[in-house]
């Protein structure tokens, strides 16, 4: 049995159909006898939409309120994915960053993870459950929601893997491999066969 961190980005959970596909991947890895901790991003486009809403209020939107707002996207993904896993007959539950807690510094919109409490999740996954945790967010010493900056879900996954001493950290994406540049922006992007 291995303990795995599986991270799914925004395009991977960008629709209900994609979330159901991700749930099947998680079930397969769970059925192989692994302990599973899942990290999810917000559904594709959700964070951008929330940022645009904040900008419509103010060009200088308060950073601490910004973090509360934009962290909502990951909460939605966690709940939907947990529900999809449960529907497949696997015990699953979502935890928000403040519930673990994932403790960060007080630098809103670009926080650093200081520590992560692990005991409750370890007990849950040891008992056969799948833990679903939002990427990108934590809580400060002042009990305020914080975010790690754009792309912070990958950082969350790596930190979770470290603090939970997982055997691997697998970052799933919906592209065919690693490319020389972003293929959605540059048509001449080439897939790299070996790194």
N, C-alpha and C positions, 0 to 999 in steps of 0.2 A: 504494500500500500504506500502510495506517495501522497504528499500534501502539495497541492497545486494552486497557484494564483493564475486565474484566467481573466484577461482584460479584454473588453469589447468596446470599441470606439463608437462615435456618434453615427457614422454611416452603417456600421454593423447592426445597430439597434434603431435604425432610422424609420422603421415602420412596424406595424403589428406583425406582418408576415416575417420580417427580418428578426424580430424579437422571438417569435416562435421557432425560427431556424436556430437561433443562438441557444434557446432552451434545449433543443434536441442535442446540440453539441455538448452542452453541460451535462445532460442526462447520460449521454454515452460515456463521457469521462468519469462520471460518478459511478455508473454501472460497472466500470472497469475496476472498482474498488478504491478509488482515490478520494481523499478528503479535498473538498473544493471550496476555495474562496474566490468569488467573482467580483471584479471591479468593472463598473460601467460608466460611460460618459453619458451626457445628455443626448437625446435623439438629434440627428443632424438638423441644423438650422435653429434649434430651440435657443441655444445660448446667444446667438447673434440677434434673434428676435427680442430677447430680454434686454440685451445691451441697447438695442435701438429704442426700446420703450423707455429705458432710463434716460437716454439722450433727449428724448422728446419732452421729458420733465425738466432736465437741466443739463447743460454741457459740463457742469461741475458737480455731477451727482455724487452724493456722499459715499466715500469708499466703503464704509462698513455696511451701509444699506445696499450698495452695489453687490457685495458678497452675499447678502441674504437673498437678493433677487436672483442672481445668476446661478446660485447653487440649487435652485428649485428644479432645474432641468434634470440633474442627476437623480433627484428624489423621484421624479416621475419614472425615469428609466428603471430604477431599482424596484419600484412597486410593480410595474408592468412585467418585468423579467421574472421577479419572484412568483407572480401569479401564473405565468406561463410554465415555469418549472413545476409548481404545485399541480397544475393541470395534467402534467405528464406523470404524476404519481410519485414525485420526489419531494421529500420534506425540504422546504426552503423558507428563508426569511430575510427581509432587508433590514439593514442597520444604517442610520445616517452617521455622518462623521462625528457629530456631537454625542451620539449614543455609545460609541466604543469606549472612550473618545479617542479621536485622532487630534492630539494636542499640537498646536502650531504657535509660532510667534504672533505678535500683534500687527504684522505688516499686511494690512488689507489689500487685496487684489494680487498680491505676490508673496504669500506667506511661505514659511519653511516649516516642515514637519519636525517636531522635537521628539515626540514619543507617541506610541500607540499602545493602548491597553489591549492585551490579547486573550486573557483568560476566558471570557464569556464566549468568544468566537471559537476558541480551541475546543471548549466543551461541546459546543453545538455541532461542529463538524465531526468531532470524534464520535458523537451519537448518530451520525449518518445524515446530518442536515447540510444543505448548501447555504453558505453565507453570501449575501449579495450586498456589496458596499459601494457607495458612490465614490467615484474618483473626484479629484479637483477640490475637495472641501475638508475642512477640519473645524476646530474650535480654539479660540484664543484663551489665554489665562484670564481674560475679562469676560469669559463665557459668551463671546460673540462668534457667529459663524464667520469663517475665513475661507478664502479660496487661494489656490496655489498659482494662479495665472493660467493663461491659455495653454492648452496642451498638458495641463496639470494632472489629468487622469493617468497618463503613462507614468508620471512621477509617483502618483499614489500607488499604482500597481507595484512598482519597484520597491517602494517603502514597505508596503504590506508584505511582499515576499521576504524582505529582510527581517522585519519585526516578527513575523510568524514562522520564520525559518523554513519556508517552503522549498521543495525540491526543484521547482522551476517556476518561472514567471513567463507565461505565454501571452503575447500581445497579438490578438486576432485583428485582422483588417479585411476589407472586402476587395483588395487588389490582388493581382496574380503573383506578387512577389515584391522584391526590393528593386526600385528603379533608380536610374541616374538622376532623375528629377521628378517632379510631380507630373504624371502622365495626363492628368485632367487639365493642366495648364500648358504643357509643352508636348506637342504631338510627336516630337523626335526622341522622347524619353526611351531609354533602352533598359530592358530587364537585366539585372546582374545575376548571373548563374552561380557564382561563388564569391564569398567575401572572406 
